Amino acid sequence: MRRRLNLCIRRRSGVGRRAGAALALTALTVPLTVAFGSTAQAATASPCFAVRGPYQKQAEKFLGRTVDGRQSAADCRAIRAFQTSHGITPNIGYAGPVTWGVMTLVARQRAAGNNPNKDRRCPTDRGRIACVDLTRQLSWIQDGRRLVFGPVPVRTGRDGYETRTGAKKVYWRNLHHVSTLYHVAMPYSQFFDGGQAFHAIGGSVWSAPGSHGCVNMRSNDARKYWSLLRTGDDVHVYGRKPGT
């Protein structure tokens, strides 16, 4: 039992490798180096790249810059600031496919606003429930139609280790959980399906390719989930993570 709980990493049998169809989605499957140290220091150390990237215009539009397709020093600084805040390296201000893929995902998350369940795909007729939308990489908590907390960005299972969809329940919680298999801290762990759990991570929730099945969260968000959920509370997972 203990070994099973330490696996956010259990591979589901029969899962093949599938490439993402759209480039913006495929970009999310490209491994990123996550900055675990000082992102401010990393930004200062990295030079700004003067060459325009293949997604220059899209990045300019996303960041509210003048859309001219030319890489100015101000454009580079704005792109680099986005890369730094989202754990993308090298953070040199180059508008490449990885950066644009993360921008695409962030745009979807922003569009959810304060009504993430507008399409009513997460059932809200059963009291308190934690919803996980794999497509938008978002999670939130509701009580009936009332939004209690969120939506917040999450990082779910990568291709081959997908977070399993369907109706679940929180069945075990461990505030200071540590994976004995990988010796990785999993604070605020709340398990809802085999070895899959909500828990905090120290890196970026936007970094590809994803977790080994768990729903990774920023520390403050995982802490809030810990305070709001209890054993027996419902969890509903739906959609499909880009790139899986």
N, C-alpha and C positions, 0 to 999 in steps of 0.2 A: 504493500500500500504506500509506504513512504517513497519507494522508488518511483511509483506512478505519479505521485504528487510533485516530484521534482522534475518531471519531464514537461515542460511546455514545449517539448522538442520531439514528442513522439510522432513518427512519420505515419501518415495514413496509408494503408496498403493500396496498391493499384493506382496511385496518383501519378500520372505522367507529367513530363515537362512540356509546358505549353508556352509559346511566345505570345506576348501582348500584341494585339492587332494594330493599335494606333501608336504612333511614335511617342506622343506625349505620355501614353501609359507605359510603353516599353521603357521609357527613360527611368521610370520609377523602379525598375528591376535591376538597374545598373548599380553595383555596390558602391556605397559612398564611405569615405572615411569620416567618422564622427569625431568632432572635437570634444574631448573629455576635459581638457584643461581650460584656460582662460580664452574665451572666444575673442575678447577685446585684444589680447596680446597677439592672437593668431592673425587678426585683421591688420594690426599694425605691422607685423612681420612680412605679410604677403604683399608683393608689388601689385599695382593695378595694371591690368592687361589692356593695351591700347587697341587691339584688333577687335573688330566687331564679330560677334558670334552669329551662328545660324538662326538664333531666335532673338536677335537684337530688337526688332520692332515689337515683337510680342512682349519682351521684357520691359521695354520702354512704356508700352501701354499699361501693363500691369502695375508698374511703379509710379504711374502718373507723370512720366517724363514726356518731353516733346518727342513725338514719333517721327523720326527722320531716318532711322536705320544706320546712323553714324555713331560710333563710340566716342563720346566726349569724356573728359575727365570726371564730370559730374555724374554721367551715366554709370561709369565704372564704379564710382564710390557708392552709388545707390544699389547697384547689383551686388557689389561686394558686401554691403551691409546686410542685404537679404540673405546671402549665402552664409554669412557669419551667424546670423540669428537662427538659421535653420540647420546648422551643423553640416554644411556642404563644404568639402574641400577638394581641390584647392580653392580658396576663396579669393580669387584674383579678379573678379568682376567680369568674367567671360560668360556671355549668355549662351551656354551650350545646352544640350538636350537634358542633362540631369537637372540643371537649374530650372529650365522651363517646365519639366515634369513636376517638380515640387511646386512651382507657381500655379500650375493647373490645378493641383490638388488643393492648395490653399484657397484658390478662388472658389472652388466648390464648397469648401468648409465655410468660408465667409458668407456665401449665398444662403446657407441654411438659416442664418440670423438667429432669432429667438423662437423659431417655429420649425425645428428639425424634423418633426413628425408630420409635416404637412401632407405627405402622401399616405399617412396612416398605415404604413407597413409594419410598424411596431405596435402590437396590441396593447391598449391602455384600459382594458376593462377588468383588470385583475389586481388593482391596488398598486403598490410600489413596484416599479420595474426598471431595470437598466437596459437600455437599447443600444445595440451596436450595429452601425451601418458600415459594412465592409467596403462598399463602393466609394463612399465619401470619406472613409477612415475617420468616422465621428462616433462619439458615444454621449449619452445623456441619461438622466434619471427623471422619470415621471411618476406622479400620483394621479391616476386617471388622466384627465386632459390637462392637468396642471404640470407645467415644466418646473421641476424642483432644482435641477442643476445641469449646467451645460448649455449647448453642446460643447464638447472639448475634443481636440484632435487626439487620435490614438494611432498606434502602429500594430497591425495584426499580422497573422501568419503569412509567410512568404510562400511562393510556389512549391508545392510538395509538402508543406507543413501548414496548410490553410486552417484558420480558425473555423471550427465546425459551426454550421448554421443550424437554426431551429430554436425551440423553446428549451430553456435550461433553468436551473436554480442554483443559487449560491449554497454550497454544501459544506465548505470548510474554509476557515479564515486563519491566517497566521501573520501577525504584524511584522515579525522580523524573519520571515522565511528566507532560507538560503538553499539553493540547489546543490545537493550533495554530489550530483553528477558533474556539473560544470563549475561548481564553487563560485557561483554568481549570486549576489544579493538580490532578493525579490521582495523589497519592502511593501507592506500593505497588500499582501497577496490575498485574493478572494477567489477561490476555485469554484468553477461552475460547470466544468465538463472534463472529466478525466484529469489530465495534467494541465489543462488550460485555465488561465486565471487572469483577472485584472491585477496589475502590479506596476509599481513605479520603476523607471529606468533612469540612469544618469546621463545618457546621451540624448540624441535628438529623436523625437517621435516621427519626424519626417524622413528619416534616413532609410534608404533602400538596402536590401530587398525586403526586410520585414522580420518579424519574430519567428520563433519556432512553434507558433500556435497561440501564445498568450496575447492578451490585449495590453500592450505596453502603454504607459501613461506618464505624463509629467508628474513630478513629485507632489506638487500641491493638489493636482486633480485626483491622484490616487489617494491622497490623504482625505480629501473630501468624500470620495466614494466610500472609504473605510468608515467614516462617521455616519454616512447615510444608509448604507446597506447592512443587512443582517442575514444570518444563516436562514435559508428558506425563501429569501426574496427572489423574485423572477428575473431572469435575464433572457433577452431575445436577440439573436444574431441573424442578420439577413444581408443579402446583396453579395457582391463578389469584389474582392480586392483587385485593383488594377495590376495587371501583369501576372495573374494566376489563372 
